[in-house]
């Protein structure tokens, strides 16, 4: 390749094919070796092998050469194109490897503080309740969420034909006994643990039992189909209704503070006699009839309580002539709503971090 083409050098002389190709090759490889970032690589690509790049223009200029020079110059230009493209691919891989994968940590930057997890507000409330009763000498127990009908209803003085069963819309499991009846369900309350604990322990008994319960009912601002309860029970000789009231007053004072008003009112529960409910004044209103939380009553019931029914004691193997006791069951969500001024129970279970991160 000794022929020359009509491209002058710096002295005005024409460059040979070899010199012209070599000049572009040397300039391109030198610029490529100096490229150290993705942006500089892109600039190099545009300058040399882009649509208007120097190597591309060389190939386009073949047609303007004399016929006897076209073949030789075209072959040399194609070899140059292949060489610089291969060099570019290699250099691009080197730059990517040096910069690390996408999202890699830059160790020269200050570290980011990791996100800290925390307990769910219901878990916090359960612990606060159990701590309040623990300070009064109560032990914490847990029980099964999948319960036998015998404990959930029968042992709690709610036989099959008792109208009180209508109070519990129930999730039954698809398992039948020898008689073809379903006898296992998701527990509707934590009260079955009264019977389980009395069957396995001798008095005196002082226990609290937190746990999740399930009922097939409509969901609204103050009701959920799944919820948490804490069962409270004390059994011993000589326990009276005064012990029940004193214990619950102390619980309310410890959890809600001395400024909250508390109200006892007669109520019915099949497993206690007599029965009462304990309510705390509504945080959301002052008896406003439009309040969707207390529905204008000014009070929010947080637990039902009473003296343990003699039949419940008898079924557990205790002598009701010798032993007496009291029991209470409270909704944890309602306690949390009162403490934190939350107006909708559904907020606890929608997994919205904007809500949960406040606790």
C-alpha positions in Angstrom: 0.0 0.0 0.0 2.4 2.7 -1.2 -0.1 4.8 -3.1 -1.1 8.1 -1.7 -4.5 9.7 -1.2 -5.5 13.3 -1.5 -5.2 14.2 2.2 -2.4 16.6 3.0 -0.3 16.3 6.1 0.9 19.3 8.2 3.5 20.1 5.5 1.0 20.2 2.7 2.1 16.7 1.4 -0.4 14.1 0.7 -0.8 11.2 3.3 -0.5 7.6 2.2 -3.3 5.2 3.0 -1.2 3.7 5.8 -0.5 7.1 7.3 -4.1 8.2 7.2 -5.5 5.1 8.8 -2.6 5.1 11.4 -3.3 8.7 12.4 -6.9 8.1 13.1 -6.1 4.8 14.9 -3.5 6.4 17.1 -5.7 9.3 18.1 -8.7 7.1 18.7 -6.9 4.6 20.9 -5.1 7.4 22.9 -8.4 9.1 23.6 -10.0 5.8 24.5 -7.4 4.9 27.1 -7.9 8.3 28.7 -11.7 7.7 29.1 -12.5 6.7 32.7 -16.2 7.4 33.1 -19.4 6.3 31.3 -19.9 9.9 30.1 -16.4 10.2 28.6 -16.9 6.8 26.9 -20.1 8.1 25.3 -18.2 11.2 24.1 -15.5 9.0 22.6 -18.2 6.8 20.9 -19.8 9.9 19.3 -16.4 11.3 18.2 -15.0 8.2 16.5 -17.6 5.5 15.7 -20.9 7.5 15.9 -22.9 8.4 12.8 -20.6 11.4 12.3 -17.5 9.9 13.9 -14.1 10.0 12.3 -13.9 6.3 11.5 -17.4 6.4 10.1 -16.5 9.3 7.8 -13.4 7.4 6.6 -15.7 4.5 5.4 -18.1 6.9 3.8 -15.3 8.6 1.9 -14.3 5.5 0.1 -16.6 6.3 -2.8 -14.9 9.6 -3.5 -11.5 8.0 -4.0 -10.0 7.1 -7.4 -11.2 3.6 -8.4 -7.8 2.0 -8.1 -7.6 3.1 -4.4 -11.1 2.2 -3.2 -10.6 -1.5 -2.5 -7.4 -1.1 -0.6 -8.6 1.9 1.4 -12.0 0.3 2.2 -10.4 -2.9 3.5 -8.0 -0.9 5.8 -10.9 1.3 7.1 -13.0 -1.7 7.9 -10.1 -3.3 9.8 -9.7 0.0 11.7 -13.5 0.1 12.5 -13.4 -3.5 13.9 -10.2 -2.8 15.9 -11.5 0.4 17.6 -15.0 -1.1 18.3 -13.3 -4.1 20.0 -11.1 -1.8 22.0 -14.1 0.3 23.0 -16.0 -2.8 24.3 -13.0 -3.9 26.3 -12.5 -0.4 27.8 -16.2 -0.1 28.6 -16.1 -3.4 30.5 -13.0 -2.1 32.4 -14.7 1.1 33.4 -17.9 -0.7 34.6 -15.8 -3.1 36.7 -13.9 -0.2 38.3 -17.0 1.7 39.1 -18.8 -1.4 40.6 -22.4 -2.6 40.1 -25.4 -0.3 40.0 -26.3 0.7 43.5 -22.8 -0.2 44.9 -21.8 1.5 48.2 -19.5 4.4 47.9 -17.3 3.9 50.9 -16.2 7.5 50.8 -19.7 8.7 51.6 -21.1 9.0 55.2 -23.1 6.0 56.2 -26.9 6.0 56.2 -28.6 5.3 59.5 -30.4 1.9 59.2 -34.2 1.8 59.7 -35.0 0.7 63.2 -37.9 -1.7 63.7 -40.3 -1.4 66.6 -43.1 -3.3 68.3 -46.5 -3.0 66.9 -48.8 -0.7 68.9 -51.0 -3.7 69.9 -48.0 -5.6 71.1 -46.9 -2.5 73.1 -50.4 -2.3 74.7 -50.5 -6.0 75.5 -47.2 -5.6 77.3 -48.3 -2.5 79.2 -51.4 -4.3 80.4 -49.6 -7.4 81.5 -47.0 -5.3 83.3 -49.8 -3.4 85.1 -51.3 -6.7 86.4 -47.9 -8.2 87.0 -47.2 -5.4 89.5 -50.3 -6.7 91.3 -49.0 -10.2 91.5 -50.5 -11.7 88.3 -48.6 -14.2 86.1 -48.9 -14.2 82.3 -50.0 -17.3 80.4 -50.8 -18.0 76.8 -53.2 -20.4 75.2 -54.2 -21.9 71.8 -55.9 -19.9 69.2 -57.5 -23.0 67.7 -59.7 -24.2 70.5 -62.0 -27.1 71.4 -65.7 -26.4 71.6 -65.7 -27.9 75.1 -63.4 -25.2 76.4 -64.6 -22.3 74.3 -68.3 -22.8 75.2 -69.2 -25.7 77.4 -66.6 -25.1 80.1 -67.7 -21.4 80.1 -71.3 -22.3 81.0 -72.4 -21.9 77.4 -73.9 -25.2 76.4 -75.1 -26.0 72.8 -78.6 -24.7 73.3 -77.7 -21.6 75.3 -78.9 -18.4 73.7 -75.6 -16.7 74.6 -74.0 -18.6 71.7 -75.7 -16.2 69.4 -73.4 -13.5 70.7 -70.4 -15.3 69.1 -70.3 -15.5 65.3 -67.8 -18.2 64.9 -65.2 -19.7 62.5 -65.4 -23.5 62.7 -62.7 -25.8 61.3 -63.6 -28.5 58.9 -63.1 -31.4 61.3 -65.8 -33.6 62.8 -65.9 -35.9 65.7 -67.3 -39.4 65.9 -70.9 -38.1 65.9 -70.3 -36.0 62.8 -70.3 -32.6 64.6 -67.7 -29.9 64.2 -66.0 -29.4 67.5 -62.9 -27.3 66.8 -63.0 -23.5 66.1 -60.9 -20.4 66.2 -61.5 -19.2 69.7 -64.0 -16.3 70.1 -62.5 -15.1 73.4 -59.6 -15.8 75.8 -62.0 -17.1 78.5 -61.4 -20.8 77.6 -58.0 -20.4 79.4 -59.9 -20.0 82.7 -60.9 -23.6 82.5 -57.5 -24.8 81.1 -55.6 -23.1 83.9 -58.0 -24.2 86.7 -57.7 -27.8 85.5 -53.9 -27.8 85.7 -53.4 -25.5 88.8 -54.5 -25.4 92.4 -55.6 -22.1 94.0 -54.5 -19.5 94.7 -54.5 -18.4 91.0 -53.6 -14.9 89.7 -53.2 -14.9 85.9 -53.5 -12.7 82.8 -53.8 -14.4 79.4 -53.2 -12.2 76.3 -54.1 -13.6 72.8 -55.8 -13.2 69.5 -59.5 -14.0 69.0 -61.7 -14.3 66.0 -65.4 -13.6 65.3 -67.3 -13.6 62.0 -68.8 -10.1 62.2 -69.0 -6.8 60.3 -66.0 -4.5 60.4 -66.4 -0.9 61.3 -64.6 1.9 63.2 -64.8 0.0 66.5 -65.1 -3.7 65.4 -62.7 -6.2 63.6 -63.2 -9.8 62.7 -59.9 -10.6 64.5 -58.8 -8.8 67.6 -56.7 -9.2 70.8 -58.0 -9.8 74.3 -56.4 -10.1 77.7 -58.1 -12.4 80.1 -57.7 -11.7 83.9 -58.6 -14.2 86.5 -58.1 -14.6 90.3 -59.3 -17.6 92.3 -58.8 -18.2 96.0 -60.6 -18.5 99.2 -62.5 -15.4 100.3 -62.2 -13.4 97.1 -65.1 -10.9 96.8 -66.5 -8.4 94.4 -64.7 -5.6 96.2 -61.4 -7.3 95.2 -62.6 -7.2 91.6 -63.4 -3.5 91.7 -60.2 -2.6 93.5 -58.1 -4.6 91.0 -59.7 -3.0 87.9 -59.6 0.5 89.4 -55.9 0.0 89.9 -55.5 -1.3 86.4 -57.3 1.7 84.9 -55.2 4.1 87.0 -51.9 2.5 85.9 -52.8 2.3 82.2 -54.9 5.4 81.5 -53.8 7.7 84.3 -55.6 9.2 87.2 -57.5 11.8 85.1 -59.6 9.3 83.2 -63.1 8.6 84.4 -64.1 5.0 85.0 -67.6 3.5 85.1 -68.9 0.2 86.4 -72.3 -1.0 85.1 -74.2 -4.3 85.5 -74.0 -6.6 82.6 -74.5 -10.3 81.7 -71.9 -12.9 80.8 -72.7 -16.6 81.0 -69.4 -17.4 82.8 -69.7 -14.9 85.6 -72.3 -14.0 88.2 -72.8 -11.1 88.9 -71.4 -9.5 85.8 -70.3 -5.9 85.1 -68.7 -3.9 82.3 -66.0 -1.4 82.8 -66.1 1.7 80.6 -63.7 4.7 80.3 -64.9 8.1 79.2 -64.6 8.7 75.4 -61.5 10.5 74.2 -63.1 11.7 71.0 -66.0 13.7 72.3 -68.0 15.0 75.2 -71.2 13.1 74.6 -71.6 14.4 71.0 -74.4 12.3 69.4 -72.5 12.4 66.1 -69.4 10.7 67.6 -68.8 7.5 65.6 -66.6 6.0 68.4 -68.9 6.1 71.4 -72.1 6.8 69.4 -72.9 9.7 71.6 -72.8 7.8 74.9 -69.6 9.5 76.1 -68.3 6.1 77.3 -66.2 3.3 75.7 -66.6 -0.1 77.1 -63.2 -1.8 77.4 -63.9 -5.0 79.4 -66.5 -7.2 80.8 -66.0 -8.7 84.2 -67.6 -10.4 87.2 -67.4 -13.1 89.8 -66.5 -16.5 88.3 -69.7 -18.5 87.9 -70.0 -21.4 90.4 -70.7 -23.7 87.5 -67.4 -22.8 85.9 -65.6 -23.5 89.1 -67.4 -26.8 89.5 -66.6 -27.9 85.9 -62.9 -27.2 86.5 -63.0 -29.4 89.6 -63.1 -26.7 92.2 -65.5 -26.6 95.2 -67.6 -23.4 94.7 -68.5 -23.5 98.4 -64.8 -23.1 99.3 -63.4 -21.1 96.4 -64.5 -17.9 94.7 -62.9 -15.8 92.1 -63.2 -12.9 89.6 -62.5 -12.7 85.9 -62.3 -10.0 83.3 -61.7 -9.9 79.6 -60.7 -6.7 77.7 -60.2 -5.7 74.1 -56.6 -4.6 73.6 -57.4 -2.6 70.5 -59.9 -0.5 72.4 -57.4 0.1 75.2 -54.9 1.3 72.5 -57.5 3.5 70.9 -58.2 5.2 74.2 -54.6 5.7 75.1 -53.5 7.1 71.7 -56.6 8.9 70.5 -57.2 6.6 67.5 -60.6 6.8 66.0 -60.6 3.7 63.8 -59.6 0.2 64.8 -58.8 -0.7 61.2 -55.7 1.5 61.3 -53.9 -1.2 63.3 -54.0 -3.8 60.5 -53.6 -2.0 57.2 -49.8 -2.1 57.5 -49.4 1.7 56.8 -46.0 2.7 58.0 -47.1 6.3 58.3 -49.4 5.2 61.0 -47.3 2.5 62.7 -44.1 4.6 62.9 -45.9 7.0 65.3 -45.7 4.4 68.1 
